[in-house]
Amino acid sequence: MKPVFAAVLLLASPVFATGDFTISQEKGTITVKLDGKLFTEYRTDSRVPYLYPLVSASGATLSRHWPMEKGFGEEEDHPHHRSFWLSHGAVNGHDFWAWTTKDSDPKIEHKGVKTAGPSMFAVNLAWTAAGKTQLNEERSYTFKQFDADTTAIIVTSRLTAADEDVTFGDTKEGMFAIRVDRSLRQKAPKGKDAKEAKGTIADSEGRKDGEVWGKKSKWVAFAGPDEKGEPAVIAMFDHPSNFRHPTWWHARDYGLLAANPFGVHDFEGKKDDPHAGDHVLKKGETLSFRYEVILHHGSLESAKLADRWADFSK
């Protein structure tokens, strides 16, 4: 194994550990282990960096496998839905979400590891399109184990307008997102999935399933059996300091869960004002976000999401 983050931290040790987490790097992939077993990996082999897999305490993967891995009986749709990622569909008109603006080649480029330490690492990223950098980003990932059944990933993102003003456009295609595994979904195409969709969706305001889409709330969770048939919850928290908190949620019955503060005209039904959610970030200004993802082996009740969000909000 190559030295891990040695150029950044000037340390000889190739592994950092606090509690049960260890973090290492090799060939552009950052690997996070818990109790010596794979918890997740930060990967840069796509146009957008992402984390895969998201492993719960049962040993099951709670995030989508395809297109990172085949052979799980999943439908092969939305190849940009890569497990756990952050991007947006309209940044100065460039689509960093579904990559539809082919001529500008939008990409979130991994520029290097900024720092690393016990149970965390931070990276520098550049949102590039049309031959220029639209945004510079500093992003950190922090890993926690609350108890034997519950782990968390806290993500902070600092987005800075690089060479000119940046407009985050009003679109539902964004921003902080997870695509869950087959059995956690509510709906699956007939004849295409080896796992039956048996999941439910819940939010902080007591709404369920289809009522959650496009609504504002502090958190949203998918719950159901994991790929082993054991109870599981995967939840996403929006921090009170975030822009337009509580955010709107792009939560779909086929397994997409995304926090999106910009898709106002879609979520609020303002079809006559397609720019209602636009936000202009002036050159050199920074917009910061903080989210937490909870992975729980158990039920919605045992996950105690309201209490955990209250702690996170502090």
N, C-alpha and C positions, 0 to 999 in steps of 0.2 A: 504494500500500500504506500502511496505517496504521502509525504508530510501533509498534515491537515491544517490549513489556514496558517501555515508557518510564516508566510510572507506578511500576513496581516498582524499576527500576534507575537511574532518572533519567539515562539515557544517550540521546543523540540518535540514535545509529546504529540502524537498524531490523533489523540482522542480526548474529548472533554466530557466529564461526567459530573452530574450532581444528582443525588438520589438515585433513581433507577434509569435515567436517560443518558445515552451517549450519542455524540454527534461526530461524524467523520465525513471526509470528502475524498472522492477519487473520480477522475475523468469527468469533471463537470457535474457530478451528481453528489448531493449532500444527503447522507443517510442518517436517519434518526432511529435509534433502537431503545426499547424499553425492556428492562430485565434481560438484555441480550438478544431480544427478538425484534424483528422489523416492525416499526411503528408507522413510519412513512418515509418517503424520499422526495426531495426537491429536485425536479428535473427541468432541463433546459433544451430538450430535443424537439420542441415545437415552436411555433411563432410566439407563444405565450408561456412563461414559466408556470409550473403547476406542481401540486403535491399529489403523489399516488404511491401506494394505496393509503387509505385511512383505516387502520386496524383497531378494532375494539378489544375489550378485555377478553371476549370469548375466542379471539383469534380470527374472527370473521372480518372480511373487508366490507365496510359500510358504503364505500363509494363505487362508482361505476368502474368496470374493468376495461371495456372497449373505449377508445382504440389503442390503449396501451398494451392490452393483451387480448388474444382471441381464444375461442374455445369455451366460452361461458354461456353460449346460447342467447346472447344479447342482440337486439336489433342494432344495425350499424347506421345510426342516424346522428346528425349533429356532431361531426368529428371534432369540432372545437370545444365540445363539452368534455374537458379532460379532468375528471375527478374533482379537483379543488383548485380554483384559480381566481384571478382578478384581472378584468379587462373591461372595455366599454365600446359600444358600437358606433359612437359618433364623437370623435375628438378632432376638432377642426375639419369635420367632414370625412374623416378617415375611420374605417371600421376595424377596430382592434378586437372585436368580439367574434364575428363570423367570417372575417377576412374577405368581404365581398368587393372591396375596392382594390382589385387586383393590380391596377396600374401603379398604385402608390406603395404596394408591398408593405402594409402596416405590420409592425413587429415590436414586441416588447423584448429588448435585448438584455441578456444578462451580462453586466459589465464587470462583475467580480464580487467577492465577499468583502464586505466592509469591516465586519467584526464578528467574533464568535466567542461563546463562553458557555458556562454551565447551563444546559437546557435551552439554549437559544442561538440563533445566528441572524445576521442582517446582510442584505445584499444591495448593490447599486444596480439600477435598471435604467434603460433609456427607451422611451416610446418613440420609435422612428417611423416616418412615412414620407413619401415624396422627396426623398433625399435629404431630409433634415430631422433634427430631434424636436419633437413636439413637447414632450415632458421628460424631465428627469425624476426618478423615483428612488427613495430610500425605503426599503421594506424589511421589516423584522418579523421573525417567527419565534414565539416563546412556547415551550411545552411544559405542561403541568400534569401531575397525577393527584387527584383529590382523594381518591380511595381506590380500593381494589377493582371497582366496577366503573370508575369515571375518570376520563382523561380530557384534556383541553388543549387547544391550539389558539393562542392569541396572536393576531396579526395586526401590525401597525403599518400604515402606508403614508408617506409624505410625498405628494405630487407637486412638482414645481414647474411652472411654465418656463420653457427654455429660451428659445430665440425670439418669440413673439407671444402676443396674447393667445390664450387657448380657450376655445369654446367647447364645453361639454354639452353635447346636443341632447335634446329630449327624445329618448328612445327607451323602450322596455328592454332592449338588448344590452344588459349589463347587470351588476358590476362585480360584486363580490359573491362568488358562486360555488355551488357544489352540485354535482349530479350523483344522486344516490344509487345504491345497488338495486337489483331487480325486485326483490321481495319487499323492499321498503316503499315502493311506489303504490299508487292506487290503481293504475291502469297500465296494461301491457298489450301490444298488438297480438292478435290471435295467431297461434302457430309459430311464433318467432322466439318465444322465451322458454327456457328450461325451468325457470322459477315463476310461480304465480305471484302476481302483485297483491300484497295483503296489507299494505301500509295505510296509515292515516296521517293527516296534516293537522297541526294545532298551532295557535299563536297566543301571545300574551294577553289578548283581549277576550279569550274564550271562544273565538271562532274556530270552525272546523272545516277541513277539506276544501271544497270549492269556494267557500266564503273567504278564504285567506288571500286569494290572489288579488293583487292590486290594492290591498289595504295597508294602512300604516300600523305598525306595532313594534314593540321593543324586541321581540324575538319570535322566531318560527321554528318548529320542530317537525321532523318526520319520525314516525314510530311504527314498529311492526317487527316481524321476525327477520333475523339476519339470514345469511346464506346457509347457516347451520340449523336454522329453525328456532334459534333462541331469541328472546326478546331484546330489542335494541332501540336506541334513540340517537338521532343525530340532530343537533340544534345549532342555530346561529343567532348570536346576540349582536345588537346594534348599540354602540356606546352613546350615552347622552351628549358627549362632546362632538359627535359627528354632524356633518352638514345635513340640515333638514331632518334631524332626529325628531320623533321616531320615523324611520324610513318606510318606503313602500316595498312590497315584496313580490317578486316574480316567482311565485310558487306554483309549479305545474304538477298535474296528476301523474305524468310520466317520469317524474323524479328530479326535475330541475328546481333548485332553491337558490334564489339570488336576492341580495339586498341592493336596492337601486334607488338612489335619491334624485335621479334625473328624469325618470320616465313619467312625468306628471301627466302629460296629455293622454297617454294610454291608460294609466291607472285611474285617473280622475274622470275619464270620458270626455275630455275637452278636445273633441275632434276638430273644432273650428280654430284651435290655437295650438298648432303642432310645435311651437317653440315655448310653451308655457314653462317647461322645466329646464330650459337652457341656463347655463351658468358660465360666465366669462371669468377666467382666471388671468389677471394681468401679468405681463412679462415679469418674471422674477418672484411672483407671489406663490405661496404654498398653500395647498389644501390637504388637511390631514384627516385620516380615518383610523378607527380602531374597532376591531371585531373580535369576537371569541366564538370558537366552534367547540361544542361539547359532544363527546362520544361516550355513550352510556350503555352498559350491559344491564338491561332491566326495562321497566315500564316508564311511561310518562310521569306517573306518580312518584316512583322511587328516584327519578332523575332530579326532582326538586328544582325545576328550572326557574321558577319565580325567585327562589332564594339565591340561586347561583347568579342570576342576572343582577339582583340587588347588590351582591358582593362585587360583581364586575363593574357595575355602574359607579362605584366609589372611586 
